[in-house]
Amino acid sequence: MKNFLFAALVAAFALSFSSCDESAGFESNDLIGTWNMHHKYHWEEGELVDDYVLHKERMALTIKIDGSWAEENYSEDMVHTTLSGTWELSGNRLRLSTGEEDEVWTIRELGFGRLVMTQGSDPSGADYRRNTFTKAR
């Protein structure tokens, strides 16, 4: 009986870590909505060049069920810029296309109103970005 209980605990422990697998897929419906970026990291050549929490700036990413997306940016001096295009989710890879340019992001976390995406291989690489969002609606 003790061996069975131990085996069950080990199996439960192993399953709890399987959700952290980078190749795991996410449900596209969980992405639908508006996401406000609140923390941005950017490394170049292994050196952290940006690490800040957005205060005066604002960046909102809206992902729509029809396959379109829009990004709104407000700088510190309230200059407003927008981007838009189409999106596609494959496993944990989110492709955002403007028609002229594609960006591929790796979703690291999605759930409970939180979205974490990275771009690049790792912080020691040539160019690596990590953005954290909270769901607005």
N, C-alpha and C positions, 0 to 999 in steps of 0.2 A: 504494500500500500504506500509506503514512504517513497519507493522508487517511482511509482506512478505519479504521485504528487510532485516529486522533484522534476520528472520529465515534463509534466504539464506546465510547471512554472518556467522551465527553460524554453519551452515552445512559445509560451505567451511573451516572454522577454524578447525572443528572437523576432516574433511578429511585430512587436512594438517598434523595432528599428527598421523594419522593411519599408515603412512609409517614408523614410528619409532617403530612399534610393533615388539617385539623380536621374535614372532612366524612367522613373515612374511617370505615368500620365496623369493629367488633371482633367476634370470635366470642364468643357468649354462654357457651360452654363454658369459655372462659378466665377468666370471672368466678366460676365455681362454686368455693366454698370459703370459708374464713374469712380475713379480712383484718384485720390489726392496724394501726390508725392510729399513725404515729410522728411526723408533723410536720403542724402546722396553721397556716395563715395566714388572716387575716380582715381585709379592708379595709372601711372605711365612709367614704363621701364622699371617696375618694381617699387616706385616711389609714390606715396600717397600725395596727390596734388589737390584734391578736393575732398573735404570731409565736413559737411555742414548739414544742419537741420534748417529747412526752409522756414523763414519767418516772414519777411516782407515779400519775398518772391512767392509765386504760386505756380504749380504745374498740375494740371488735371488731365488724366487720360480716360477717355470714355470709350468703352468697347461695346458695340451694339450687336444684337442677335443677328442682324442681316449681313454680318461679315465686314462691316465698316468700323473705322475707329477715328477718333479726333483727339488732338492734343492742344490744350490751351496753356500758354505760358504768359505770366505777368512778371516782369522784372521788378527790381527794387524801385525803379522810377516809374512803374506802372505802364511800361511799354507792353502792348499786347501782341503776341504772335500766335499763329495757329498752324498746325499740320493736320493732314487727314489722309486716309487711304483705306486699304483693306487689310484684314488680319486672318491668320490661319494658325491653328494650334495642332501640333503633332507631338504626342507624348508630353514632354515638359518643355518643348521648344515653341516659342511664340514668335511668329514672323509678322512684322509690321511693314507693310509696303506702301509707299507713296505713289507708286507708278514709275518713278524715276530711280528710287533707291529702296533697298530692303535693309531692315535691321532684324537680326535674330537674337532673341533674348532667351535665356534659360530660366524657367520658373523654378525657384528653390522652395518657395512656400506659398500656399494659397489656401486660405480658410480663415474662418472667424474674423472676417473683415480685414485681413492683412494679406498683402501681396509683396513678395520679395523676388526681384529679377536680377540676373547678372548677365554681363556680356563680356566675353573674353574667357581665357582658360583659367587663370588664377591671378591673384594680386602681384605675383612676381613676374608676370608676362609683360608684353609690350604695351597693352592697353586693356584695362579691366575696369568695369563699372558695376556697381551694386546700388540698386535703387529700392527703397522701401515705401510702400503705399498703404493707405488706409481707405476703406470703401466709404464713399460719400452717400451713394444711393444705388 
